[in-house]
Amino acid sequence: MASYTTNLNLKKPDGAEDISVLDINNNYDILDAAVGNSCIFITISNLTALPHTVANSKITANHRVTDIVLSNTSAQLSDWAFTTASGALTLSGTISATTDAFIQLSKCY
């Protein structure tokens, strides 16, 4: 009898069972959905002042910022923090010069 993985509930056929292409495809769909929802990339163009809020319905309280890259190498971002509410990300802190900000978020599981 098949068993299922703990985190994503992927079907693991028993060694004596026939393998179903439908089961494999279902597992792929689950994996694709999990990976697709785990990372979000946000670009803020011409960031001049903080706080700055970005609406994005995919952002949840389980996301965390994993990387912030500024296109202007002389710009500095300090004392930054972010909050999420109603699907929006608010970035706060101090920015020293106009820049584009590239923010990567990923979920904490």
C-alpha positions in Angstrom: 0.0 0.0 0.0 1.3 3.5 -0.9 2.5 5.9 1.7 2.7 9.7 1.5 5.4 12.2 2.3 5.0 14.3 5.5 5.3 17.9 4.1 3.8 17.8 0.6 1.7 14.7 0.8 3.4 13.2 -2.3 2.4 9.6 -3.1 5.1 7.0 -2.6 4.1 3.7 -4.1 5.0 0.5 -2.3 7.8 -1.5 -3.9 5.3 -4.1 -5.1 2.8 -1.7 -6.6 2.6 -0.7 -10.2 3.6 2.9 -10.8 0.8 5.1 -12.2 1.7 7.9 -14.6 -1.3 9.8 -13.1 0.3 9.6 -9.6 3.6 10.8 -11.0 1.9 13.7 -12.7 0.0 14.6 -9.6 3.3 14.6 -7.6 4.8 16.9 -10.2 1.9 19.3 -9.9 2.2 19.4 -6.1 6.0 20.1 -6.4 5.5 22.8 -9.0 2.9 24.6 -6.9 5.1 24.4 -3.8 8.2 25.8 -5.6 6.1 28.4 -7.5 4.8 29.8 -4.2 8.0 29.8 -2.3 9.9 32.7 -4.0 8.7 36.1 -5.0 10.8 38.8 -6.7 9.8 42.4 -6.4 11.3 45.3 -8.3 10.9 48.9 -6.9 11.9 51.4 -9.6 13.2 54.9 -8.6 13.1 54.2 -4.8 13.7 57.6 -3.2 12.2 57.4 0.2 11.0 54.9 2.8 8.6 53.5 3.9 7.5 52.2 0.6 4.6 49.8 0.1 4.2 47.3 -2.7 0.9 45.6 -3.3 1.3 41.9 -4.2 -1.5 39.4 -3.5 1.0 36.5 -3.2 2.8 38.0 -0.1 1.9 36.4 3.2 3.1 36.7 6.8 5.1 33.5 6.2 7.4 35.3 3.7 10.8 36.7 4.7 13.2 38.9 2.8 16.2 36.8 1.7 17.9 39.4 -0.4 17.8 43.1 -1.3 19.9 44.4 -4.2 20.2 48.1 -5.0 21.1 49.0 -8.6 22.8 52.3 -7.5 26.1 51.1 -6.0 26.4 54.4 -4.0 23.0 54.0 -2.5 22.8 52.6 1.0 19.9 51.0 2.8 20.1 50.9 6.5 18.0 49.9 9.5 15.6 48.2 7.1 12.7 46.1 8.0 9.5 44.9 6.3 6.0 44.1 7.3 3.2 42.3 5.5 -0.5 43.1 5.7 -3.4 42.3 3.4 -1.0 40.9 0.7 1.2 44.0 0.7 4.9 44.4 1.6 6.0 47.6 3.3 9.8 48.3 3.3 11.0 50.7 5.9 14.4 52.1 6.9 16.7 54.7 5.5 17.8 55.0 1.9 20.7 57.4 1.0 20.1 57.9 -2.7 17.6 57.2 -5.5 17.9 53.6 -6.7 16.0 50.6 -8.1 15.6 47.9 -5.4 15.3 44.2 -6.3 13.8 42.3 -3.4 13.6 38.5 -3.1 11.3 37.0 -0.6 10.8 33.3 0.3 8.5 31.5 2.6 9.5 30.1 5.9 8.1 26.7 6.3 
